[in-house]
């Protein structure tokens, strides 16, 4: 049932296609591409690259997609490790988001090799039925999820404007779908003053570290008034060069998380005023530099979530619905504009937690391999369920037209 990349049919008439037939075709495609998809997962896991530097991972993903007949869009993202590829020409555009960045020193301790391979596997499976379902399969390479938020850059460049639904799966210890995430931002903060001898002429100096200490105290006191569920984390990265010299520079990294993007804005206002208070009290100057993009909270589409859960049940998995948010993702920004899912795909990690070397050690295990294949099927099946349901298909197409052309 594999079809050419530009032979897809436009329109929404898919009544002739049976649900069982599509499921069988997806399963067959996952099996057909199993070796390539698992090789991809293992290769990315064994060769971790940091956000924005994922050149070898991108090359590996591109190679698999080319082999499957995907074409790369004429206009590509500005980021060197991002890309846009597609298969088919149907009006229902399904985006698969491919993450492949690792963490410093501990490699793929968030399992992004599993994320990448399952998204690619889902795209290959969907390519097998794209013509039958009037679908375009769009694969977006989305770098730097752990740091600056590559998906937000792709949104700003317009690469989601033609998308009807977006999806990816994330490595985890358990299977969960339907949950949310925390909105998040990171700032680099610099206080600058004047150096002076700490004993001979302290009054001639302007103590930048004093400004940071006052700001830290103000932030700590402000926590009582922050929105419920708020988290503010701060580390001092520079605080002076010698004990007998008034520090003329003090630097800190601040991370803020909140249940939603609106409450994140209120936290940012509080923290900014605390920082300004420190600068005013000490007489130092203040520079605030956002580190990367702000992340919005995740909204998972109810229909797609249930379709994914049903598909994974057919693979012998038990998928929980929803969970308390404990992390953040730039997929949240995608989900604010496009119906999306971002399920957690589980495998045995012996109790280890994300962002630890122990978790990274299980990323190429047999359990992780099964997660990649099951996740590939589950994502593809969820997209197909929406394509086969007239009401859901029309809903998704209407939102795409609304985004591109404004309300009908």
C-alpha positions in Angstrom: 0.0 0.0 0.0 3.1 2.3 0.0 2.4 5.2 -2.4 4.4 7.9 -4.1 5.2 11.1 -2.3 3.2 13.3 -4.6 0.3 11.0 -5.6 -2.0 11.7 -2.7 -5.7 12.5 -3.3 -7.2 15.7 -2.1 -10.6 15.8 -0.4 -12.2 14.0 2.5 -13.9 11.0 1.0 -12.5 8.0 2.7 -15.6 6.0 3.2 -14.2 3.1 1.1 -11.4 2.6 3.6 -12.0 0.2 6.5 -10.7 0.8 10.0 -9.4 -2.8 10.3 -7.7 -2.5 6.9 -5.9 0.6 8.0 -4.8 -0.9 11.3 -3.4 -3.9 9.5 -1.5 -1.7 7.1 0.0 0.4 9.9 1.1 -2.8 11.7 2.7 -4.1 8.6 4.5 -0.9 7.9 5.9 -0.7 11.5 7.1 -4.3 11.0 8.6 -3.5 7.6 10.6 -0.5 8.9 11.4 -2.1 12.3 15.1 -2.6 11.6 15.7 1.0 10.3 13.7 2.6 13.1 15.5 0.7 15.9 18.9 1.2 14.2 18.0 4.9 14.3 17.1 4.8 18.0 20.3 3.0 18.9 22.6 5.2 16.8 21.2 8.4 18.3 21.4 7.0 21.8 25.0 6.0 21.3 26.0 9.3 19.8 24.4 12.1 22.0 24.5 15.7 20.8 23.4 18.8 22.7 20.6 21.1 21.6 21.3 23.0 18.4 24.3 20.7 17.7 22.4 17.6 16.6 23.9 17.4 13.2 24.6 13.7 13.1 21.2 12.8 14.5 19.5 15.0 11.9 21.5 13.4 9.1 20.5 9.9 10.3 16.8 10.9 10.4 16.9 12.4 7.0 18.5 9.3 5.6 15.7 7.1 6.8 13.0 9.5 5.5 14.6 9.7 2.1 14.7 5.9 1.9 11.0 5.9 2.5 10.3 8.4 -0.3 9.8 11.6 1.8 10.6 14.9 0.0 12.2 17.8 1.8 10.4 21.1 1.5 12.0 23.7 -0.7 11.9 26.2 2.2 13.7 24.8 5.3 13.8 26.1 8.9 16.5 28.6 9.8 18.0 26.4 12.5 20.8 24.2 11.0 19.6 21.1 12.9 15.9 21.5 12.0 14.2 20.3 8.9 10.8 19.9 7.2 9.9 16.9 5.1 6.6 15.5 3.7 4.9 12.5 2.0 1.6 12.8 0.2 -0.6 15.7 -0.9 -3.8 15.1 1.0 -5.6 18.0 2.8 -5.3 16.5 6.3 -1.7 17.4 7.3 -0.3 15.4 10.2 2.9 16.7 11.7 5.3 14.3 13.5 7.7 16.2 15.8 11.2 14.6 16.0 13.3 15.5 19.1 16.9 14.3 19.3 18.9 16.5 21.7 20.7 15.1 24.6 21.9 16.4 28.0 25.4 17.5 29.0 27.5 14.7 30.5 24.7 12.2 30.8 23.6 11.8 27.2 20.1 10.7 26.4 18.9 10.8 30.0 15.5 12.1 28.8 15.1 9.3 26.2 15.0 11.6 23.1 16.4 8.8 21.0 13.1 7.0 21.7 11.1 10.1 21.0 12.9 10.6 17.7 12.6 7.0 16.5 8.9 6.6 17.5 8.0 9.8 15.6 9.9 8.7 12.5 8.3 5.2 12.8 4.8 6.8 13.0 5.6 8.9 9.9 6.7 5.8 7.9 3.6 3.9 9.0 1.3 6.8 8.0 3.1 7.1 4.6 1.7 3.6 3.9 -1.9 4.8 4.1 -1.5 8.5 3.2 -3.2 8.3 -0.3 -6.1 6.2 1.0 -6.8 8.7 3.8 -6.3 12.0 1.9 -3.4 12.8 4.1 -0.1 14.6 4.0 2.5 13.3 6.5 4.8 16.2 7.6 7.9 15.4 9.6 9.5 18.3 11.5 13.0 18.0 13.0 12.7 20.0 16.2 16.0 20.6 18.0 16.9 21.9 21.4 13.8 20.9 23.4 16.0 20.8 26.5 17.3 24.3 26.2 15.9 27.0 23.8 12.8 25.4 22.4 13.2 24.6 18.7 9.5 24.0 18.2 8.7 27.6 19.1 11.2 28.8 16.5 9.5 26.6 13.9 6.1 28.0 14.9 7.4 31.5 14.4 8.8 30.6 11.0 5.4 29.3 9.9 6.1 25.6 9.7 2.9 24.7 11.6 0.6 26.9 9.6 -0.6 24.1 7.3 -0.8 21.5 10.0 -4.1 19.9 11.0 -2.8 17.9 14.0 0.6 17.3 15.6 2.0 14.5 17.7 5.0 12.8 19.3 5.6 10.4 22.1 8.1 10.8 25.0 10.1 8.2 26.7 9.1 7.4 30.3 8.7 4.7 32.9 5.0 4.4 32.4 2.4 4.9 29.7 0.3 8.1 30.1 -1.8 10.2 27.7 -3.9 13.3 28.1 -1.8 15.0 30.7 -0.5 18.6 30.7 2.8 20.3 31.5 4.1 23.4 33.2 4.7 26.6 31.4 8.4 27.6 31.8 11.0 30.2 31.0 14.6 30.8 31.9 16.5 34.0 32.4 20.2 34.9 32.6 20.6 37.8 35.0 23.6 40.0 35.3 24.3 42.7 37.9 27.2 45.0 37.3 28.8 47.5 39.8 32.2 48.9 40.5 35.2 47.0 41.9 37.2 48.4 44.8 39.5 47.1 47.6 37.2 45.5 50.2 39.3 46.8 53.1 41.1 50.0 51.9 38.3 51.6 49.9 35.0 49.7 50.2 32.9 52.8 49.9 34.3 53.4 46.5 32.8 50.2 45.2 29.4 49.2 44.0 28.7 45.6 45.1 27.0 43.7 42.4 26.7 40.6 44.6 24.8 42.7 47.1 22.2 43.4 44.4 21.8 39.7 43.7 21.5 38.8 47.3 18.8 41.4 47.8 17.0 40.1 44.7 17.2 36.5 46.0 15.7 37.6 49.3 12.9 39.5 47.6 12.1 36.5 45.4 12.0 34.2 48.4 9.6 36.5 50.2 7.5 36.9 47.1 6.8 33.1 46.9 3.8 33.4 49.2 2.1 35.6 46.7 2.9 33.6 43.6 0.1 31.7 41.8 -0.5 28.2 43.1 1.8 25.6 41.6 4.5 28.1 40.8 8.2 27.1 41.0 11.1 29.6 40.9 14.6 28.1 40.9 17.8 30.2 41.0 21.5 29.5 41.0 24.4 31.9 41.3 26.9 31.4 38.5 29.2 34.3 39.2 29.7 36.1 42.5 33.1 37.8 42.6 36.7 36.9 41.9 38.5 37.5 45.2 37.3 38.0 48.8 39.2 41.3 49.2 37.7 42.9 46.1 34.2 44.3 46.0 32.4 42.2 43.3 31.7 44.2 40.2 29.8 41.4 38.5 27.2 38.9 39.8 25.4 36.5 37.5 22.5 34.1 38.1 20.3 31.7 36.1 16.6 31.8 37.0 14.0 29.2 35.9 10.3 29.9 36.4 7.5 27.4 36.0 3.7 27.8 36.3 0.5 25.9 35.6 -0.1 28.1 32.5 1.4 30.7 30.3 -0.8 33.5 31.8 0.3 32.7 35.4 3.9 32.5 34.2 3.6 36.1 33.1 2.6 37.1 36.6 5.6 35.2 38.0 7.9 37.0 35.6 6.5 40.4 36.7 7.2 39.5 40.4 10.7 38.2 39.7 11.6 41.1 37.5 10.6 43.6 40.2 12.6 41.7 42.8 15.6 41.9 40.5 15.1 45.6 39.9 14.8 46.1 43.7 18.3 44.5 44.1 19.8 46.7 41.5 18.2 49.8 43.0 19.3 48.9 46.6 22.9 48.2 45.6 23.3 50.9 43.0 24.3 48.3 40.4 22.9 48.0 36.9 20.8 45.0 35.8 20.6 43.1 32.6 18.0 40.3 32.0 18.4 38.1 29.0 15.8 35.4 28.3 17.4 32.1 27.6 15.5 30.6 24.7 11.8 30.7 24.2 9.0 30.7 26.8 7.3 27.3 27.0 3.5 27.2 27.2 1.5 24.5 29.0 0.6 21.3 27.1 -3.0 20.8 25.9 -3.6 17.2 24.7 -6.6 16.7 22.3 -9.3 14.5 23.8 -10.2 12.6 20.7 -6.6 11.9 19.7 -5.7 10.9 23.2 -8.5 8.4 23.4 -7.7 7.0 19.9 -4.0 6.6 21.0 -5.0 4.9 24.2 -7.2 2.4 22.3 -4.5 1.7 19.8 -2.0 1.0 22.5 -4.4 -1.2 24.3 -4.6 -3.3 21.1 -0.8 -3.7 21.5 -1.2 -5.1 25.0 -0.4 -1.9 26.9 -2.2 -0.2 29.7 -2.3 3.5 29.3 -3.2 5.8 32.1 -5.2 9.0 31.4 -3.7 12.3 32.5 -1.1 13.0 35.3 0.0 15.9 37.4 2.4 18.1 35.5 5.9 17.9 36.7 7.9 19.0 33.6 7.8 21.4 30.7 8.0 21.0 26.9 8.0 23.2 23.9 5.3 20.8 22.5 3.1 22.9 24.8 3.4 25.8 22.4 2.5 23.6 19.4 -0.6 22.3 21.3 -1.8 25.9 21.9 -2.3 26.4 18.1 -2.8 22.8 16.7 -4.7 19.8 18.2 -1.9 17.7 19.6 -0.9 14.7 21.7 2.3 14.1 23.6 1.9 10.8 25.3 4.5 9.2 27.6 5.6 5.8 26.3 6.8 3.5 29.1 9.5 0.9 29.5 11.4 -0.6 32.4 14.0 1.8 33.8 14.4 0.1 37.2 13.0 3.0 39.1 15.4 5.6 37.7 14.2 9.1 37.0 14.5 11.3 33.9 17.6 13.4 33.6 19.8 10.8 35.3 22.6 8.7 33.9 20.7 5.6 35.1 17.7 6.5 33.0 20.0 7.0 30.0 21.3 3.5 30.4 18.0 1.9 29.5 17.5 4.0 26.3 18.5 1.1 23.9 17.1 -1.7 26.0 14.7 -4.3 24.6 11.9 -2.5 26.5 12.8 0.8 24.9 12.8 -0.9 21.5 9.3 -2.2 22.1 8.3 1.3 23.2 9.6 2.8 20.0 7.6 0.3 17.9 4.4 0.5 19.9 4.6 4.3 20.0 5.0 4.4 16.3 1.9 2.3 15.8 -0.1 4.2 18.5 0.6 7.7 17.1 -0.1 6.6 13.5 -3.3 4.9 14.6 -4.5 8.0 16.4 -4.0 10.1 13.3 -5.8 7.6 11.2 -8.8 7.4 13.6 -9.2 11.2 13.1 -8.9 10.9 9.4 -11.6 8.2 9.2 -14.1 10.0 11.5 -16.0 12.5 9.3 -16.8 14.9 12.2 -13.2 14.8 13.6 -11.7 15.2 10.2 -13.9 18.2 9.5 -13.0 19.7 12.9 -9.3 19.4 12.2 -9.6 20.8 8.7 -11.7 23.7 9.9 -9.1 24.7 12.5 -6.4 24.5 9.8 -8.3 26.8 7.5 -9.1 29.1 10.4 -5.4 29.4 11.2 -4.3 30.0 7.6 -7.2 32.2 6.4 -9.1 33.4 9.4 -12.6 32.4 10.5 -15.0 31.2 7.8 
